[in-house]
């Protein structure tokens, strides 16, 4: 999983004022495959390979955290064939990439509700998280069976349970309290959210966490997304004037 010289040359040194955390809605796998006369799963396999290039590029760009949207709570509505194929792909990806991710210093986490996922996949997820728990070069978070509304609902339930148990004073609950119960509680909020494929919507992804994120909606289909395009977006982010509601005098 070593970064090639070409990739190093195409990516600038850590971008001044660049994003620390980039979140990506990886969209367009199915259309990419259909345009080539291939089944949708062919596109998903191509998209999975693209993840490696993106993760490899992050350290040189100064990106410490990258979160990718792999499978949403709404994706269960797809055909049984596609869902089964995706679950098989996730198992194979974890098995194939685990050692390379660990050796490259990547810390892997999964967010989302694991209850509906099959036991073998959950065990692989647990093993990969444990294997990479000591790494800190780049933090890769994979959103799997994730939906932001579902996440907030689960977090609120846990918060309510703590209130009922007397562990939390309801009068002290504020906007800093709920994030401690979210799946992303150990992560900084994303600075930049990228969605590929030309769709201009956020699809129930990191709704709370992205309150002040910058967004980029690009035409590129995910399997065609490159480290060079990521570098361009990161550089453009560094030029933005982020005021967080304030006014510069």
DRENDO-1510 file (C-alpha; in Angstrom, 1 decimal, always signed):
<recs>
REC; n; res; u; v; w
REC; 1; UNK; +0.0; +0.0; +0.0 .
REC; 2; UNK; +3.0; +2.3; -0.4 .
REC; 3; UNK; +2.5; +5.6; -2.0 .
REC; 4; UNK; +4.1; +5.9; -5.4 .
REC; 5; UNK; +6.4; +8.7; -6.4 .
REC; 6; UNK; +3.9; +9.9; -8.9 .
REC; 7; UNK; +1.2; +10.3; -6.3 .
REC; 8; UNK; +3.7; +12.1; -4.0 .
REC; 9; UNK; +4.5; +14.5; -6.7 .
REC; 10; UNK; +0.9; +15.1; -7.6 .
REC; 11; UNK; +0.0; +16.0; -4.0 .
REC; 12; UNK; +1.4; +19.2; -2.5 .
REC; 13; UNK; +2.8; +19.4; +1.0 .
REC; 14; UNK; +0.3; +19.8; +3.7 .
REC; 15; UNK; -2.0; +22.6; +2.4 .
REC; 16; UNK; -2.0; +25.8; +4.5 .
REC; 17; UNK; -5.4; +26.1; +6.2 .
REC; 18; UNK; -6.4; +22.8; +4.6 .
REC; 19; UNK; -9.1; +20.5; +6.1 .
REC; 20; UNK; -8.1; +18.2; +8.9 .
REC; 21; UNK; -11.1; +16.0; +8.4 .
REC; 22; UNK; -12.5; +15.2; +5.0 .
REC; 23; UNK; -15.8; +13.2; +4.6 .
REC; 24; UNK; -16.8; +11.6; +1.3 .
REC; 25; UNK; -20.1; +10.4; +0.0 .
REC; 26; UNK; -18.9; +7.9; -2.6 .
REC; 27; UNK; -21.6; +8.0; -5.2 .
REC; 28; UNK; -21.7; +6.9; -8.8 .
REC; 29; UNK; -20.5; +3.3; -8.7 .
REC; 30; UNK; -23.6; +1.8; -10.3 .
REC; 31; UNK; -23.8; +4.4; -13.1 .
REC; 32; UNK; -20.1; +4.0; -13.8 .
REC; 33; UNK; -20.6; +0.3; -14.3 .
REC; 34; UNK; -23.8; +0.7; -16.4 .
REC; 35; UNK; -22.1; +3.1; -18.8 .
REC; 36; UNK; -19.6; +0.3; -19.5 .
REC; 37; UNK; -22.3; -2.3; -20.0 .
REC; 38; UNK; -21.4; -4.1; -16.7 .
REC; 39; UNK; -23.5; -5.0; -13.6 .
REC; 40; UNK; -23.7; -2.5; -10.8 .
REC; 41; UNK; -21.5; -4.7; -8.5 .
REC; 42; UNK; -18.7; -4.3; -11.0 .
REC; 43; UNK; -18.8; -0.6; -10.2 .
REC; 44; UNK; -18.8; -1.2; -6.5 .
REC; 45; UNK; -15.7; -3.3; -6.8 .
REC; 46; UNK; -14.0; -0.5; -8.8 .
REC; 47; UNK; -15.1; +2.0; -6.2 .
REC; 48; UNK; -13.6; -0.1; -3.4 .
REC; 49; UNK; -10.2; +0.0; -5.1 .
REC; 50; UNK; -10.4; +3.8; -5.3 .
REC; 51; UNK; -10.5; +4.0; -1.5 .
REC; 52; UNK; -6.9; +2.9; -1.2 .
REC; 53; UNK; -5.6; +5.8; -3.4 .
REC; 54; UNK; -7.6; +8.4; -1.4 .
REC; 55; UNK; -6.4; +7.1; +2.0 .
REC; 56; UNK; -2.8; +7.0; +0.7 .
REC; 57; UNK; -3.0; +10.6; -0.4 .
REC; 58; UNK; -4.3; +12.0; +2.8 .
REC; 59; UNK; -1.1; +12.4; +4.9 .
REC; 60; UNK; +0.7; +14.3; +2.2 .
REC; 61; UNK; -2.2; +16.7; +2.0 .
REC; 62; UNK; -2.4; +17.3; +5.7 .
REC; 63; UNK; -5.6; +15.4; +6.1 .
REC; 64; UNK; -5.6; +13.5; +9.3 .
REC; 65; UNK; -9.1; +12.1; +9.3 .
REC; 66; UNK; -11.2; +10.7; +6.3 .
REC; 67; UNK; -14.7; +9.3; +6.7 .
REC; 68; UNK; -16.3; +7.5; +3.8 .
REC; 69; UNK; -20.0; +6.6; +3.3 .
REC; 70; UNK; -20.0; +2.9; +2.4 .
REC; 71; UNK; -23.6; +1.7; +3.0 .
REC; 72; UNK; -26.5; +3.7; +4.3 .
REC; 73; UNK; -29.5; +2.6; +6.3 .
REC; 74; UNK; -31.6; +3.3; +3.2 .
REC; 75; UNK; -29.4; +1.1; +1.0 .
REC; 76; UNK; -31.3; -2.0; +2.3 .
REC; 77; UNK; -34.0; -1.0; -0.2 .
REC; 78; UNK; -31.8; -2.1; -3.1 .
REC; 79; UNK; -32.2; -5.5; -4.7 .
REC; 80; UNK; -31.3; -8.6; -2.7 .
REC; 81; UNK; -28.6; -9.4; -5.2 .
REC; 82; UNK; -26.9; -6.0; -4.9 .
REC; 83; UNK; -27.1; -5.9; -1.1 .
REC; 84; UNK; -25.7; -9.5; -0.8 .
REC; 85; UNK; -23.0; -8.5; -3.2 .
REC; 86; UNK; -22.1; -5.4; -1.2 .
REC; 87; UNK; -21.9; -7.4; +2.0 .
REC; 88; UNK; -19.6; -9.9; +0.4 .
REC; 89; UNK; -17.5; -7.1; -0.9 .
REC; 90; UNK; -17.1; -5.5; +2.5 .
REC; 91; UNK; -16.0; -8.9; +4.0 .
REC; 92; UNK; -13.5; -9.4; +1.2 .
REC; 93; UNK; -12.2; -5.8; +1.4 .
REC; 94; UNK; -11.6; -6.1; +5.1 .
REC; 95; UNK; -9.8; -9.4; +4.8 .
REC; 96; UNK; -7.7; -8.3; +1.9 .
REC; 97; UNK; -6.7; -4.8; +3.1 .
REC; 98; UNK; -6.4; -5.4; +6.9 .
REC; 99; UNK; -2.6; -6.0; +7.0 .
REC; 100; UNK; -1.8; -3.2; +4.5 .
REC; 101; UNK; -3.9; -0.7; +6.4 .
REC; 102; UNK; -2.2; -1.7; +9.7 .
REC; 103; UNK; +1.3; -1.6; +8.2 .
REC; 104; UNK; +0.7; +1.9; +6.7 .
REC; 105; UNK; -0.3; +3.4; +10.1 .
REC; 106; UNK; -4.0; +3.7; +9.3 .
REC; 107; UNK; -6.4; +3.7; +12.2 .
REC; 108; UNK; -9.7; +2.1; +11.1 .
REC; 109; UNK; -13.1; +2.7; +12.8 .
REC; 110; UNK; -16.6; +1.8; +11.7 .
REC; 111; UNK; -19.7; +3.9; +12.5 .
REC; 112; UNK; -23.3; +2.9; +12.1 .
REC; 113; UNK; -25.8; +0.3; +13.6 .
REC; 114; UNK; -24.2; -3.1; +13.6 .
REC; 115; UNK; -27.3; -5.0; +14.7 .
REC; 116; UNK; -28.5; -5.8; +11.2 .
REC; 117; UNK; -25.1; -6.8; +9.8 .
REC; 118; UNK; -24.2; -10.5; +9.7 .
REC; 119; UNK; -22.0; -11.8; +12.5 .
REC; 120; UNK; -19.0; -12.7; +10.3 .
REC; 121; UNK; -18.8; -9.2; +9.0 .
REC; 122; UNK; -19.1; -7.6; +12.4 .
REC; 123; UNK; -16.3; -9.9; +13.7 .
REC; 124; UNK; -14.1; -8.8; +10.9 .
REC; 125; UNK; -14.9; -5.1; +11.6 .
REC; 126; UNK; -14.1; -5.7; +15.3 .
REC; 127; UNK; -10.8; -7.4; +14.4 .
REC; 128; UNK; -9.7; -4.6; +12.1 .
REC; 129; UNK; -10.5; -1.9; +14.6 .
REC; 130; UNK; -8.5; -3.8; +17.2 .
REC; 131; UNK; -5.6; -4.5; +14.8 .
REC; 132; UNK; -5.2; -0.8; +13.9 .
REC; 133; UNK; -6.1; +0.7; +17.3 .
REC; 134; UNK; -2.5; +1.8; +17.9 .
REC; 135; UNK; -2.1; +3.7; +14.6 .
REC; 136; UNK; -2.3; +7.4; +14.2 .
REC; 137; UNK; -0.9; +8.3; +10.7 .
REC; 138; UNK; -4.4; +8.7; +9.2 .
REC; 139; UNK; -7.8; +7.9; +10.7 .
REC; 140; UNK; -10.1; +6.1; +8.3 .
REC; 141; UNK; -13.7; +5.9; +9.4 .
REC; 142; UNK; -16.1; +3.7; +7.4 .
REC; 143; UNK; -19.8; +4.4; +7.7 .
REC; 144; UNK; -21.5; +1.1; +7.3 .
REC; 145; UNK; -25.3; +0.7; +7.8 .
REC; 146; UNK; -25.2; +4.3; +8.8 .
REC; 147; UNK; -27.8; +7.0; +8.7 .
REC; 148; UNK; -27.4; +10.2; +10.6 .
REC; 149; UNK; -31.0; +10.4; +11.8 .
REC; 150; UNK; -30.7; +6.8; +13.0 .
REC; 151; UNK; -27.4; +7.8; +14.8 .
REC; 152; UNK; -29.0; +10.8; +16.5 .
REC; 153; UNK; -32.0; +8.6; +17.5 .
REC; 154; UNK; -29.7; +6.0; +19.0 .
REC; 155; UNK; -27.6; +8.7; +20.8 .
REC; 156; UNK; -30.7; +10.3; +22.2 .
REC; 157; UNK; -31.9; +7.0; +23.5 .
REC; 158; UNK; -28.6; +6.5; +25.4 .
REC; 159; UNK; -28.7; +10.0; +26.7 .
REC; 160; UNK; -32.3; +9.5; +27.9 .
REC; 161; UNK; -31.2; +6.3; +29.7 .
REC; 162; UNK; -28.4; +8.1; +31.5 .
REC; 163; UNK; -30.9; +10.8; +32.6 .
REC; 164; UNK; -33.3; +8.2; +33.8 .
REC; 165; UNK; -30.5; +6.4; +35.7 .
REC; 166; UNK; -29.5; +9.7; +37.4 .
REC; 167; UNK; -26.1; +9.8; +35.6 .
REC; 168; UNK; -27.0; +13.0; +33.8 .
REC; 169; UNK; -28.7; +16.1; +34.9 .
REC; 170; UNK; -31.3; +17.1; +32.3 .
REC; 171; UNK; -30.8; +20.8; +33.1 .
REC; 172; UNK; -27.2; +20.5; +32.0 .
REC; 173; UNK; -27.9; +19.0; +28.6 .
REC; 174; UNK; -26.8; +21.4; +25.9 .
REC; 175; UNK; -25.4; +21.2; +22.4 .
REC; 176; UNK; -22.1; +19.9; +23.7 .
REC; 177; UNK; -23.8; +16.9; +25.4 .
REC; 178; UNK; -25.3; +15.0; +22.5 .
REC; 179; UNK; -22.0; +14.7; +20.5 .
REC; 180; UNK; -20.6; +12.6; +23.3 .
REC; 181; UNK; -23.3; +10.0; +22.5 .
REC; 182; UNK; -22.8; +10.0; +18.7 .
REC; 183; UNK; -20.9; +7.2; +16.9 .
REC; 184; UNK; -18.3; +9.9; +16.0 .
REC; 185; UNK; -17.7; +11.0; +19.6 .
REC; 186; UNK; -13.9; +10.5; +19.4 .
REC; 187; UNK; -13.6; +12.3; +16.0 .
REC; 188; UNK; -13.4; +16.0; +15.1 .
REC; 189; UNK; -16.2; +17.3; +13.0 .
REC; 190; UNK; -15.6; +17.2; +9.2 .
REC; 191; UNK; -14.2; +20.4; +7.7 .
REC; 192; UNK; -14.9; +19.4; +4.1 .
REC; 193; UNK; -17.6; +17.1; +2.7 .
REC; 194; UNK; -17.3; +15.8; -0.9 .
REC; 195; UNK; -20.0; +14.2; -2.9 .
REC; 196; UNK; -19.2; +12.6; -6.2 .
REC; 197; UNK; -21.4; +11.8; -9.2 .
REC; 198; UNK; -23.1; +15.2; -9.7 .
REC; 199; UNK; -25.8; +14.8; -7.1 .
REC; 200; UNK; -26.3; +17.8; -4.8 .
REC; 201; UNK; -27.7; +16.3; -1.6 .
REC; 202; UNK; -26.3; +15.1; +1.6 .
REC; 203; UNK; -28.3; +11.8; +1.9 .
REC; 204; UNK; -28.5; +11.6; +5.7 .
REC; 205; UNK; -24.8; +11.7; +6.2 .
REC; 206; UNK; -23.2; +13.3; +9.3 .
REC; 207; UNK; -26.0; +15.8; +9.7 .
REC; 208; UNK; -25.1; +17.0; +13.2 .
REC; 209; UNK; -21.3; +16.9; +12.6 .
REC; 210; UNK; -21.4; +18.8; +9.3 .
REC; 211; UNK; -23.2; +21.9; +10.6 .
REC; 212; UNK; -20.2; +24.1; +9.7 .
REC; 213; UNK; -18.5; +21.9; +7.0 .
REC; 214; UNK; -17.8; +23.2; +3.5 .
REC; 215; UNK; -19.4; +21.2; +0.7 .
REC; 216; UNK; -18.1; +20.2; -2.7 .
REC; 217; UNK; -20.5; +18.5; -5.2 .
REC; 218; UNK; -18.5; +17.3; -8.1 .
REC; 219; UNK; -19.5; +15.5; -11.4 .
REC; 220; UNK; -16.8; +12.8; -11.2 .
REC; 221; UNK; -18.2; +9.3; -10.6 .
REC; 222; UNK; -16.5; +7.7; -7.6 .
REC; 223; UNK; -14.5; +5.0; -9.4 .
REC; 224; UNK; -12.9; +7.9; -11.5 .
REC; 225; UNK; -12.1; +10.0; -8.4 .
REC; 226; UNK; -8.3; +10.4; -8.1 .
REC; 227; UNK; -5.7; +11.6; -5.6 .
REC; 228; UNK; -5.1; +14.6; -7.9 .
REC; 229; UNK; -8.7; +15.6; -7.7 .
REC; 230; UNK; -8.7; +15.3; -3.9 .
REC; 231; UNK; -5.6; +17.5; -3.8 .
REC; 232; UNK; -7.3; +20.1; -5.9 .
REC; 233; UNK; -10.4; +20.2; -3.6 .
REC; 234; UNK; -8.2; +20.3; -0.5 .
REC; 235; UNK; -6.2; +23.2; -2.0 .
REC; 236; UNK; -9.5; +25.1; -2.9 .
REC; 237; UNK; -10.7; +24.6; +0.7 .
REC; 238; UNK; -7.6; +26.3; +2.0 .
REC; 239; UNK; -8.6; +29.5; +0.0 .
REC; 240; UNK; -12.1; +29.7; +1.6 .
REC; 241; UNK; -12.9; +32.4; +4.2 .
REC; 242; UNK; -14.4; +30.5; +7.1 .
REC; 243; UNK; -16.0; +32.8; +9.6 .
REC; 244; UNK; -18.4; +30.5; +11.6 .
REC; 245; UNK; -21.0; +33.1; +11.8 .
REC; 246; UNK; -18.7; +36.0; +12.7 .
REC; 247; UNK; -17.9; +39.0; +10.7 .
REC; 248; UNK; -14.3; +40.2; +10.1 .
REC; 249; UNK; -13.9; +43.9; +10.7 .
</recs>
